[in-house]
Amino acid sequence: MLAVLLTGQVMASMDGSIVSVAAETIRDELDAGGAAVQLIVSGYLLTTGVLMVTCARIGDLIGQRRAFLLGLGWFTGASLLCGLAPDVTMLVLARVAQAVGAALLTPQIFSLVQVHWQGAARRRAIGLYSMVLALGVALGQVVGGLVVSADLFGLSWRPVFLINVPVGLVVLAVGPRLLPHRRTDEQVRPDAGGVAVLTVAMTAVTVPLIFGPDHGWPVWAWISLGCGAALLAGFVRYEAKVPHPLLDLEVLRPHGVKPGLAACWISMGCYTVFLLTLTLHLQTTLGYSPLRAGLAFVPYALGFGALSLSWNRFPRRLRRALPMAGPIAFAAGAILLVLLCRDQWRPAVSVPLLFLAGAGHAAGYSPLIAQITSLVAPRLASAVSALNSTGPMLAGVTAVAGLGSVYFAAPSSAEGLLRVVAAIAVLLAIGTACAIRVALACRTADQAG
């Protein structure tokens, strides 16, 4: 069952970044303009961000099992359309359709993990889920580089999308027999007003964050951000009053949940911008190819994976301390790496430091999201999943828009990278403070229990 769920997550996560490597090839072969290429790359992220909360609630309406399989089928079919697209217009539309499927399937994964497993089994499942969620982006870059470089069957960039089809068909064949049936909540009703307000609000926020930096932050971007923020505030007030909210805000009431989610989002946002800026530095300053730059992150992936797979076996006291120690290790590894390797890449130094940063990232995320789920009632699983899916996406987009601008404004790539990791260190310090509040909340809950 977990293999089925995580395979779906890998497919959805990879497709957020796999296209970036193939973007130039797509531009040349389809004679696409810059705006069209930007839509092909960023339209996927925009669509998933807008629909994630709504699709999490759909899982309550029709059942997470059905929603996952429906989303996976939609995603697989849209991937086929992407791979067969005869022109750039068809590819843009197919990418949007692919994102709709990803938005429907991904929130159900964490919901099913929460309701199906308890205790040590849940912690183990969350460790694997966290590893897939975080590393999907980096894996997309590596796989994209390999596929485009190989030019499989003379199809150029098209296998980047077509590889999803056989994998999706296999999962769709075995999934119905492995995924658990669960009764839906008959009291849940569609909240049409909440869907409308949230869709407009998320669109108003994500569009300028994605496209604003490339256009020099025009006036419309700031107006859109302000309107989006106001609409999000209105959405929160609206959801607090309706009988069947789209996002049940009761999930935020237990002590420790809000700072815990904030710490998770900070960690994922820092990872996204660190991956982007270091990759750009390796290519623009040190002359690495996209594939070689992606492979340089393998030690980070190994560190993240090693910690994600092992933290559940640690003593309880150490598990509680990991979310506080993780951001410190992440920041230390990133800062030392940039200080020592920004002018010349030294594998003897970069490998252990990237491993440390990856392990710190995992320590600051996986045990923390497990602690958050222990504070929340099972009936709120879809709400936790919605926040855990949407928050990291928004954090990543915001970090790239804000710190990415800091990187590009610097006089050199090395200086920009140094400024970015300094800002990351400050943000991770805030994440550590949030994690401390979660630890205190968990201790209080244990004493009360």
N, C-alpha and C positions, 0 to 999 in steps of 0.2 A: 504493500500500500504506500509506504513512504517513498519507495523508488518511483512509483507512478507520479506522485505529487511533485517530487523534486525534479523529475524530468520535465514536467510542465513548467516549473519555475526556471530551470536552466534555459529552456527555449525562449521564454518571455524576456528574461534578463539579458541574454546574449543579443537579442535582436535590437536592444536599445543602443548597442555600441558597434555591432558587427558591420553595420552599413557605413560607419565613418571611414573605415579602411578602404572600402570600395567606392567611396563618393567620387573621387577623381575619374576612375574608370567609367562609372555610370555617366558622369558629365560628358566625357568624350564620346562614348558610343551612342548615347541618346541625344546628343547635341542639346543638353539641358542648360538652362540659365542658372545663375547663382541662386535666385529665389527658389527655383524648383528643387535644386539640390538641397537647400536648407530645409525645405518642407519634407523632403524624403528622409532626411536625417532627424530633424527635430519634431516633425509632425507626429511621430510615434510617441515621443515623450509627452508632448502636449496633450494628445488624446487620452493616453492612459491616466495622466494626472487629473484631467477633468472628470473622468468617469469612475475612478477607483472607488470612491465612497458609495456612489450609487450602486455599483456592481456588487460591492460587499453586502449591501442590503438585499439585493436580488437573491443572494444565496439564502437568506432567511425566508424569502417568499417561496422559492421553488425548491429549496434544499441545496446545500453546498455540493453534494455529489453531482446532482444534475447540472448545476451552474458550472462546475469545473469541466465536466465533459462537453457541455455545450460551448463553453469558451474555447476549449482546446480544439474542437472540431472547426469552429469559426476561424481560429488562428491558423490551423493547418491549411484550410481552404484558401485563406487570404495569402498565405505564404506561397502557395502554388500560383496564384494570380500575380504576385510580385515577380516570381521567377519567369513567368511567361509574358510579362508586360511588353507590348510592342512599342510603346512610346512613354514619354515622361509623365503625361497626364494620367495614364492608366496606372503607372507605378505609384504616383502620389496617392491616388484614390485607394489602391490596394494596400498601401502602407497604413493609411487611416483605418481601413477595415481590419488589418492585422492588429493594430493597437486596440481596437474594440474587443477583439477576442482575448488579448492579453489582459485587458482591464477586467474582463469577466472571470477569467480563470485564476488569476494570481491571488485575490483576496480570500478565495475559498481554501487555499492551501494552508494558511496559518490558522484559519478557523477550524479546519478539520484536525489539525495537529492539536489544538487546544481541547477540543471536545472528545477526541478519541484516546488520548494518552494522559496519564497522570504521573506525578512523582518523578522518579528517576527516568522512566521511559519518555516522559514529556521533555525533560531536560536534554536527553540524548537526541530526540527528534528536533528540538529547537536548535541544538548545536549544528546539526547537519543542514537544517533549513537556513540558518544564518550564514553558513559557509557558502551555500549555493547563491543566496541572495547577494552577498557582497562580491563574490568572485565572478559572477556572471558577466559583469561589465568588462573586467580584465580579460576573461576568457573569450569574450566576443571579439576583442581586438586581435588576439592571437589567432583564433580560428579564421577570422576574416582575412588576416594577412596570409595565412597558409592557403586558403581556398582561392583567393584572387591570384596569388603567385603561381599556384599550380595550374590555373586555367583548365580545369577539369573538362574533358570532352570538348574543348574549344568553346565552352560556354561563358568564358570570362567571368563577370560578376554574378551571373544568375544562380550558380550553386550556393551563394551566400544565403539565398532564400529557400532554394529547393531542398537543401538538406533537412529542413524542418518537416518536409512531407512524409518521408518514410518513418521518421521517428514519431511523428504525430499519429500516423496510422497504427503503429505498433501499440502505442499507449492507449489509443481509443479502442483497440481490440481487447486488451487485457484489463483496462480500467474498470469497466462495468462489473467484472467478476471480483475485483479486489477492493474497491472503495465501499465503505459501509453505507447502508441505508440508514437514514435518520429522519424522524418525523419533522415536518416543518411546523413553524409556529402559526397556527391558524388565526391568531389574533393580529398578526402583522398585516398592515394595509399599506399600499403604496402611498407615499407622501409626495404627491405631484408638486405641491408648492415648494417643498424642500429641494426636490430634484432641480426644479427650474432655477431657484435662487443660487444653489450651490454650483450648478453648471455655469451660469453666467459669471459668478464670483471667481471660480477657479480659472475660467478662460481669461478674465480680466487680469488676474495675477500672473498666470504662467506665460501668456503671450509676450508681454514686455520683458519678462525675465529671460526668455529664450531668444527673442529677436532684438531686444533693445541694445545689447552691447555691440552687435554687428552694425547697428545704424547710428552709433554715437549717442545713445540715450536721448532720443528726440522728446519733445514736449508730450506727445501722445502717450509715450511709455509711462511717464510719471503720472499723467492723468488716469491712465488705465490702472496703474498700481493703486492709486488712492481710491478709485471707485471699487476696485476689487477688495481692498481691505475693509471698506465700509460695508460692502455687501456680505463679506464673511462675518463681520460683527452682527449684522442684521440676521444672518442665517443662524448664528448661535442663539440670539434672543428668540427667534421664531421656533427653533427646535425645542426650546425649553417649555413651550406652551402647547404644542400639538400633542394629541394622545398617542400617535404612532409615528415618532420622529424617524427621519432618514438616518440620522446618527444619534444614538442614544447617549446623551451627555452624562448619564449616570456613571458611565465608565470612568469619568474623570474625578469622581467624588472620593474614592479611597485615597488616603494619604500616601504619597509617594508615586502615584501614577503619572501625574503631570510632570514633575521633574524627571521621572524615569524616561518618559517618552521624549522629553526635550534632550536628555543626554544621548539617547539612541539616535535622534535626528542629527545632533551635532556631530557625532562620530561618523555617521554615513556621509554627511555633507563634506566633512574634512577629507574623508577618503576620496570622494569623487573629484574634488579640486586638486588634491595632491596627485592623483593618477593622471589627470589631464595636464597639469603644468609640468610635471616631471617628464611625461612622454613628449611634450612639445620641446622641452629643453634638450632631451636626448636626440631629437631629430634635427632641430634647427641649429644647435650649437655644437653638438658632438658628432653630428653626421650619421646618426643611426637611421636605418630603414624603419618603416612602420612595424614590420614583423619583428625586427631585432629589438626595437623599443618595447614592444609588447612582451617579448620573452625576458626582458630585463626585470619584469615584475614577478617572475616565477618565485623567487625567494619570499616575496611578500605573500604570495598565495600559499606557499608552503607553511609559513608562520601562522597565517590565519587558519589554515586547515588543521594544523597540528593542535592548536589551542582549542578550536571548535570541537574537535573529536575527543579531547581529553579532559576538559574542565569539569565535566560531569562526574569524573572519578575522584576529584579532589575532595579533601575534607570540607565539611560544611562551612567552617569559619573561613577557609581560603576562598571558597566559592563566593561568599559574601564580599570578600575584599577585592576580588578581581575587577569589578566595574569601576572601582576607585583607582586601582593601580594601572589598569589598561590604558586610559588616556595619557597617563604620564609616560608610559613606555612607548606609545605611539608617537607622541611629541618628541621624545628624546631620540628615537630612531630616525625620524624625519629630519630634525634639525642637524644632527651629526652627519647624516648622509649628505645633506646639501653643503655643509661647511667643508667636508672632506673630499667630496667627489664632484662638485659642480663644474670644475675646470677640466678634470680628467677622471674618467670612470675607472675605478679600481675595484675589480670583483672581490678581492680579498677583504676589502672594507665594506663595499656596498651589499654583498650577500648577507652577512650577519646583521647589518643595520636594517635592511629591508625585512629580514625575517623577524627582527625585534618589533618593527613597526606593525607588521601584519599580525603578530601575536598580540600586541597591545590593542590593536583595533578589535580583534575577536574578543579579547577579555573585556573590553568596554562595551560590547554589544550583546553577545550571546547570553551570558549569565544575567545581564540586566533585563533583557526582554523576558527571560524566564521568571525573574522575580516579579515583574509587572503582572504577568499572567496569574501568578499565585495570589495577587491582591484583588483580582477581579472575578466576579461571579461567572460561571460557565455560560450563562444565557447571554452575556455581553461579548461573546467570542467574536462575532462579526464586527462589532464596534472597535475592539482592539485591533483586529486584522485591518480594518479600514485605515485607522490611524497609523499602524505600523507599515502600511503599504504607501499611503499618500505622503506621510511626513518625510521619510527619507528621500522621496522623489523631489519634493519641494525644497528640502534642505540642499540637495545636490544642485538643483537648478539655481537656487539663490547663491550658493557658494561659488559656482562657476561664473555667474553674472557679476557678483561683487568682487571676489578675489581674482577672478580671471581678468577683470579690468585693471586691478592692481598689477598683475603680472605684465600685461601688455603695455601699461603706462611706464614701466621701469625703463631706464636707459639701456639695459642689457637683459638677456634671458637669465643669466646667473643672478643678477641683482633682483629681478622680478621673482625668481624662485625663492630667494632668501626672504623676501618680504612676505611671500605667501606662507611659507612654513612658520614665520614668526607669528602671523595672524592665526594660523592653525593652532599653534601652541597656546595662544590666549583663549581660543574657543574651547580647546580640550580642557583647559583649566576650569572653565565654566562647567563643562560636562562632568568633571570630577566632583565639583561642588554639588551638582544635581544628584550624582550617584550616591553621595554621602547621605542625602535626604532620603533616598530610597532605602538604603541600608537601615536607617533609623526607623523608617516606617515598617519594614519587615520585622525588625526586632520587636517593635510594639505589637504588631499583629501576632507574633509568636507568643508573647507574654499574655496577650488577651485570650489566645486560643488555649 
